[in-house]
Amino acid sequence: MQRSNSYERQNATETRLRELLVAGLAGDETAYLIFLKDLSARLRAFFRKRLFQWPDEIEDLVQEALLAVHNQRHTYDPTQPLTAWVHAIAKYKLIDLLRRRARVDSLTDSLDDSGDLFVAAETDATAARHDLATLLEELPDRQRLPIVYTKLQGLSVAATAKLTGMSESAVKIGVHRGLRALAAKVQEDE
């Protein structure tokens, strides 16, 4: 029951935001401003959940993502889920930040440091996230999106099917084939 209510709220939010964006694209400035305001709150929550270790970066990332949404608004297809489109933009901004942080961290490391175990673990996690993102980008959407939504974001198969427009069985097949393809790519690299 609680999962159903959560899904209904998520679906209502998706519909509302999509309607506001479409109205904004048609020239309704008020609807577009409301869309950006509501989206900024959702992006802030999205980034806060993933960047709890770097709280100072969250607001900058929200602004970068909003700017990217604004600049790329002409590419949105109203027949497709808004969540997937926005998620892709937010994910790319997050990956860009992680790459920048990794570069800055490597430039500021002192050769005299004995190497802190926790810093090494954080760098390893960043590298792992980067490697995973790179591998996922090589997959077709029918495999990548089900993995991202079900395995990384924890959504149900039914919710993923609704978001992607795929059937539930196609989502399950996409996850299975995608994970198998990822495993094959990892073995090739080793």
N, C-alpha and C positions, 0 to 999 in steps of 0.2 A: 504494500500500500504506500509506504513512504517513498520507495523507488519510483512508483507510478506518479506520485505527486511531484517529485523532483523532475521527472521527465516532462511532465505537463508544463511545469514552470519554465523549464529550459526551452521547450518547443514554443511556448507563448512569447518568451523573450526573443527567440530567433525570428518569429513572425513579425513581432513589433519592430525590431531593429531593421529587418529587411524592408518593411513598409516605409519606415522613416527614410532609409537610404534611397529607395526608389523614388519617393516623393522629392527628396533633395536633388536627385539626379534630374528630375523633371522641372526643377527650378524653385521648389519650395524651400526658401532659406531657413525658415523657422524649423521645419522638419529636419533639415540637415544639421542645424546646430544642436537640436535635441539628440539626434543620432550620435554626433561626435561626443557630446557630454556623457550619454549613457555608455557608449563604447569605451570612453576613457576609463570609466569606473570598472568595467569588465576587464580591460587590458591591465589596469593597475593590479587587480586581484590575480590575474593570470601570471604576471611577472613577479608579484610579491611571493606567490607560492613557490616559484622556481628560483628566486634570487634572494632568499632570506639571508644569505651570507653577505650580500652586497646591497643593503637597503638604499644606499645613496644613488645607486644606478637605476632604480625603478622608475622614478619620475622622468628621467632623461629618455629611458627606453619607451615609456608610454608616449612621450611627445614624438619620438622618432617613428613609432608605429602609426600614430595618428597622421603624421605628415605623409607617410607612405600610403596609407589608406586614401587620404585626400588626393595625392598625386596619381594613384592608380585606380581611382574610382571608376573611370571609364572602362576598365577591364572587367568589372563585375558583371556577371551574367545573372539577372534576376531569377532565372529558372533554376539556379543552383543554390545549394545551402550557403547562406552568408557566413555561418560559423567556419566552414572549411576554408573559405577565401580569406577571412580575417586571421584565422589560425595560421595559415601559411605565411602571411605577412609578419605576424608576431613572431613566429618561429624563426624566420630569417633574420629578424632584428635581434633576437636572442642569440642566435648563432654568431652574428656579426660581433655582438658584445663579447661573447666568450672568446672569439678569435682575437679581438683587440686586447682583452685582459691577458690572454696567454702570451701575446707578443710583449706587452708592457711588463708583465711579470718576468719574462725571460730576460728582458733588457735591464731590469733593475736588480736582478739577482747578483749578489756579490760573489766573487770567486773565493773569498775568504770565509764565507759562511760554511758552517759544518753541515748544513742541510737539516732542516727541521722535518721531522716525520710527518707532521700534520700538513705542512705546505706541500710536501711531495704527494700526499694522498689527494689533496685538493687539485693539484696539477694533473694527477692521473685521472681523476674524475672528469676534469675538463676535457682532457684528451679523449677519454672514453666517450663523452657526449658528442664531441666533434666527430670521432670515428663512426659512431652510430648514425649521426645525422648524414654523414657522407654516404654511408652504405644505404640508408633509407632512400636517399635521393636517387639512387640508381634503380630503384624498384618502380614499376609502373603504379599509377594511382590506385588501381584496383587491388594492389597488394599493400602498398605503403599506407594508405589512409586507414584500412582496417587495423593494421598493426599499431599505428599511432594512436588511434582512438581507443582500441580495446586494451592493448598491452601497456602503452605509455600513459594514457590519460585515465584508464580504468573504467571507461564507459562499457555498458552492456552491448551485446551483439545487436539487440533490438534498437538501441539508441544510435549505434553506429550505422545501422541500416537506414534509419530515418535521415540521419545527417548526410549520408553519402548518396542516398537514392538507390542503394543496392539492396538486393534481397538478403534476408538473414543467412541463407545458405551460401550466397556469394561472399558475404563478409567472412564466414567461417573458412571457406575455401581460400579466400584472399589471405587470411592470417596464416593458414597452414602453408600455402605455397610461398608466401613471402618469407616466413621464418625459414623454410627449407632453402630458399634462394640466398638468404642472408648467411646461413650456415655454410653453404657452398662457397660463397664469396670469402668468408673468413678463412676457410680451409685453403682456398687458392692463395691467399696472401701469406699464409704460414709456410 
